Amino acid sequence: MDDELIDSDGLSLGRKSVLPGEGFFYPDSLDEQRDDERAERALSGASTAVIADPDADGLACVALLREALGHPVDDLPEDPGERIRERLAGAGDEDDETREDAEDETGEDTDDDEDVDPLLAASDVALVPTGPTGIDEALERVAAYGAEGIDVFVCDLCPDEFETVADELAAILAMAGEVRWFDHHLWDPEVAAAVRDAGVDLVVGESDEECTADVALRSLEYAFPDRFADLAAATRDHDLWIREDPRSDDLADLAYWLDPETYVALVREYGAGLPGPALEYLAVRREEKQGLIDRAVARADRREVGPWDVAVTYGRCSQNEVAEALREQGADATVIVKPAGSASIRGTEGFERCHEVARLVEGGGHPRAAGCKPDIYDDMLDFAHHWTTRGAEAKRAILDAFETVAEDADAEDADAEDADAEDAEADGEDEENADGG
């Protein structure tokens, strides 16, 4: 296939908005081979391995662990700010969908350079990035390429079922030293109990109060400089969608656009107080980002599902900003279907069941933020239909899930009303008996 057919650089913004990024067209087998090679290089000589979601929250955990357990920051071979200055010259040449966001499938950057990143080579705390559906594979890589006795941390990831990671965790526990798991997602109690019973030190924070960086910060026995508490707070602001700290969007965007090693080195050195080159880089990238947001907002449709006003749209875009714009237009919930097949679901105070919807379409997440990928794509013809219909089948599957959740909510309300009526009747009988007595 001609490389130009999948190169986003030559596309108009309108066409880029409806097609997936270049990384989508790489076969899984090639991605797996490259992931194996990267993990082997990263783990060579490492005393600690961190399996983390490569979003702002997961990468903040890596920065904390490198500060607490790795080489001093003064030993970095280059200034991450200087690396970003170099990126500014070609800011428009990068694929802005190289990594899907935390709740969705997670890809990798498309740099084919086989040389070891000097920032990675300088660290004895290795990062093995993965998304929620790849935890088992990341554990396998650490078991295969990590040294005997290596300490292992898993951050900002939650398995839906213990069986999906049971064998891989057993292999890790057989070869590793300390194995700890930090997270803040909503865990099934049985899955959490099984992970702990296997021998893992699992710490799960309150999903609506902490991000995983908060959990790591309070769980690691280390006197962190103040900038790390500030970093955790700013990361939490975005990850929990509090949106009171303007720096939090900067962190989220940089984590999405920069390669993980550059981002980790940057926030480890500067915290949430980003240097000038990072802010300049953000300004350049955001011009196109806003154009993609505007297109996704403009093509949104509205549906009444039960008591909720649900906005449904499609496009390559920043889902949080799209959801915020549609919330301001009155939507209780927003569904953003991506060209790569995944979808983000965002809620509001009027809708806090995103995770329930996502679980019905191969996903999961939080009450107000979740992700999924409906199991509807059997071949490339299905994806061709997906692109030309702007995600029609995926939208239908997710809206069906909303309908199911609405029916469940109605049933819960009916049960609650019946329980209240029974309580009132019982109270009346008690009063009559007391009067009769």
Sequence and secondary structure as in RCSB ss.txt:
>XXXX:A:sequence
MDDELIDSDGLSLGRKSVLPGEGFFYPDSLDEQRDDERAERALSGASTAVIADPDADGLACVALLREALGHPVDD
LPEDPGERIRERLAGAGDEDDETREDAEDETGEDTDDDEDVDPLLAASDVALVPTGPTGIDEALERVAAYGAEGI
DVFVCDLCPDEFETVADELAAILAMAGEVRWFDHHLWDPEVAAAVRDAGVDLVVGESDEECTADVALRSLEYAFP
DRFADLAAATRDHDLWIREDPRSDDLADLAYWLDPETYVALVREYGAGLPGPALEYLAVRREEKQGLIDRAVARA
DRREVGPWDVAVTYGRCSQNEVAEALREQGADATVIVKPAGSASIRGTEGFERCHEVARLVEGGGHPRAAGCKPD
IYDDMLDFAHHWTTRGAEAKRAILDAFETVAEDADAEDADAEDADAEDAEADGEDEENADGG
>XXXX:A:secstr
  GGGT GGGS HHHHHHS  GGGGS HHHHHHHHHHHHHHHHTT SEEEEE SSHHHHHHHHHHHHHHS  GGG
 SS HHHHHHHHHTTGGGS TTSS  TTS          S  HHHHT SEEEEE  GGGHHHHHHHHHHHS TT 
EEEEES   S GGGTHHHHHHHHHH S EEEEE S   HHHHHHHHHHT EEEE  TTT  HHHHHHHHS S   
HHHHHHHHHHHHHHTT    THHHHHHHHHHHS HHHHHHHHHHHTTS  HHHHHHHHHHHHHHHHHHHHHHHT 
EEEEETTEEEEEEESSS HHHHHHHHHHTT SEEEEE TTS EEEE BTTB  HHHHHHTTT EE SSEEEE  S
   SHHHHHHHHHTTSHHHHHHHHHHHHHHHHHHHHHHHHHHHHHHHHHHHHHHHHHHHHH 
